[in-house]
Amino acid sequence: MESDLHDSYRAGGFTGSVGRGSRAALLMIAFVSVIGTWRQKGYGNVNLRDAFVIGILSPVGVLIGVVVANEVPERALRIGFALLAFYMAWRLLKRVFKKDPPATPADPATELP
């Protein structure tokens, strides 16, 4: 059993129900992304130029990630990912607990009667 899983992994993908489930999940993610983008575009929240640039450059990032993942030891990848996760959590917490600047009095000329 273990050799089958190892051979499947080495072959570059999953087989059986795991493979079908993974493909179905990726298909649903793509479908929801397209529908969400279409709806948000209707609200004026989508910059098509930025979306195009991200869409074109994403495969380059994937290729770089594959090369790095194949060349760097797994332990180093795990440590690097853990450091990235802690850094992002620290930034998020810093924003959440940031003190708001003191409120300035409103300009009397702009106040409503």
SEGUFI-417901 format. One record per residue: y, x, z of N, C-alpha, C in turn. Coordinates in pm, whole numbers, plus 50000, padded with zeros to 5 digits. Last residue first. Example, Ala and Ser with C-alpha at 12.3 -4.5 7.8 and 13.67 -1.06 7.14 Angstrom:
497755128550708498945136750714500035129050787;494315131950780495505123050780496705132050780;
//
This chain:
571234733151035571964725251136571034717051222;569614765351009569724751450967570444743451075;571094797550967570384787651050570614773450997;572614815650834571404810950766570654800450847;574694822650999575044816650870573824810850800;573524835751215574014821951232574334815051101;570544852751167571954852651125572454838151138;568464855551455568734850651321570224850951294;567714885251635568314871851630568634868051486;564524900051585565974901251580566554887251574;561734908351783562394898651695563904900851701;560174940351779560954930051850561684920951750;557074943051599558434947651627559224936551697;553934940851766554884935251671556274940651703;551564966151805552644958451867553584953551757;548284963251689549604969151671550654960151735;545724953951689546374955551818547744962151810;545084953351415544964941151496545784942351624;545384979751330546254969251274546254956751361;543384991851479544754996451493545734986051440;541134979051378541534976651517542974981051542;541154990351118541264975851138541734972751279;540815017551173542025012951104542244997951124;538285016451296539445021551371540745016851307;536725007651081536844999351201538055003451283;536995029850911537505016850867537665007450987;535715049251072537105050951031537715037650990;533125038851092533935040351213535415041751178;532375040350819532415027450887533265028051014;532495068250776533355059250699533485045650769;530485076450953531865080850974532845071950899;528285064050829528655060250966530085064450996;528255077950587528515063650587528935058750725;527655103750682528895101250609529255086450608;525125099150791526225103550879527565100850811;523725092150557523825082750669524975086350762;524005115750407524525103050356524715092950468;522635133650570524065135650547524715122950492;520045122950548520715123450678522225125150662;519445126850276519615113350329520345113350463;521305152750101520215148250188520515134550251;522535148049771522845150349912521675145449996;521645140249517521815154449547521995157449696;521545112749497520355120349457520435134949498;524085105149575522935100549654521665108249620;525615116549368525765121449506524545117549589;524705100949150524545115549149524625121149291;525475075449239524065078349213523825093449215;528285078349252527505075349372526025078349356;528865082248981529155092949076528355090849205;528095056848887527415068848839527645080648933;529945040649024528505038849046527745051349003;532345049448914532085051249056530615049849090;531925040348654532105054748678531825057848825;531845012548687530625019648648530725034748668;534665008148762533545006248856532255013348813;536555009548560536275021648638535095020248733;536634983448457536304994648368535885006948449;537354968148682536114965348610535674976648520;539854979148744538764980148840537414978048770;541244971748510541114985848546539954987748643;541074943648530540484950648415540254965348447;542514938648763541104934948756540394942148642;545054947348681544354954348789542864951348787;545504927748482545514941948448544774950048554;545414903448622544374906548525544344921248486;545774895348937546464903848842545404908748743;545664864349090544874874649023545754882148924;546904842049195546584853049287545834864549222;547474817849076548384829049052548114841049139;545654798149088546684798049193547704809249174;544014805348877544754792748867545854791648972;542834827448990543764829448879544614816948859;541114815349168542274822249222543304825449114;539194805448985539964796149070541224802849123;538264829648873538824819248786539694809548868;537224842249099538344848349025539034837948939;535134824649164536234826949257537454832949189;533504827248934534084814248968535274816049063;532854854848953533544849548834534214836248866;531564855549203532754863749178533544858449059;529374838949162530394834949260531684842949238;527994854948970528414841348940529534836849034;527454878549115528274879048993528834865248960;525824867849315527074874649351528004875149231;523694858449160524524848749234525854855149276;522684882849068523154872948972524064862749042;521864894349306522934900649229523524891049127;519804876349375520964877949464522124884249388;518024880349163518634867149182519864868149270;517304906949210517994903449085518684889949099;516044903949457517214912649444518004909149318;513924886849390514924882749487516194891049476;512464902949215513044890349167514134885549261;511764923749392512554926449273513204913949220;510224909649575511424916749621512334919449502;508074900149426509064890549475510334897349525;507674928249203507214915949266508344907349315;509514958449275508614950249194508294937549270;512514977849245511544970349321510674962349226;513105010249093513374996249123512274990049205;512385035849019513775031749005514045017249034;510025047349067510215042248931511625036848912;510105051849336510325063149247510605058549105;509435026249424510755031749454511085043149359;506845024549330507815014749285509225019949308;505665045449472505705046049326506745036449271;505975035049732506615047649696506725049049544;504435012049719505855010849745506595023449704;501955024149669502505014549573504005013049592;501605039349898501785046449772502335037049665;501265019050087502445027450094502675034849963;498805008350000500005000050000501255008750000;
//
